[in-house]
Amino acid sequence: MTDAHGIARDQLRAFIERENDERGYISDLAEIGRERFDYDPATGQLTWRDPGPSAFQTLKGYRIFKRKFAGKPAGSIKKSSGYVLVCVLGRSILAHRIIWAMVHGYDPVDCIDHRDLCRSNNRIDNLRQATRSQNNMNKSLRPENRSGVKGVFWHKASNKWSAAITVDGCKRHLGVFSTFEEAVEARRVAAQTFHGEFARAA
């Protein structure tokens, strides 16, 4: 008897593998992660597992690993990006992608977004799957922003406040307003409409 759910899972797995190959990601992160790491969802920390002597070519290699790594935190924060990276199979992999796969049982198709914008906070409740566009929605204020609210700025020509929002890479102007509060409200409503759970005001 054909298992429809099984077929759906196989199709999803095949799709994810194709997407990962195109993006240069390593597939089967769930299996790779569970073999090598333990994960604490409360802290977001990965720690190296002790795989036993059989996983090493020599007993000496195993003893070195056990002394230096087993049971200790895995990965380090890359200064240029703020993300935690771990070295697996000779490659540096983003820890949050491994964690997502370990918890959910499948590789993320696209981006993993950090809800609170802290890229080293890998608690599972801070991670969510997102498209590239959604990931860009959840970003902090640009340095040049002086209003304190995303998409709200002073329009000198009209001597009023202006509001705008970016949707699918295109900037949409929401109008000009006599008060700052009106511009903020227009931006808030638009963000909820177009960005949904990824909406961010500041």
Secondary structure, DSSP 4 states (H G I P E B T S, - for coil): ---HHHHHHHHHHHHHHHHHHHHTPPS-HHHHHHHHEEEETTTTEEEE----GGGSSSHHHHHHHHHHTTTSB--EE-TTT--EEEEETTEEEEHHHHHHHHHHSS--SSEEEETTS-TT---GGGEEEE-HHHHHHS----TT--SSSTTEEEETTTTEEEEEEEETTEEEEEEEESSHHHHHHHHHHHHHHHTGGG----
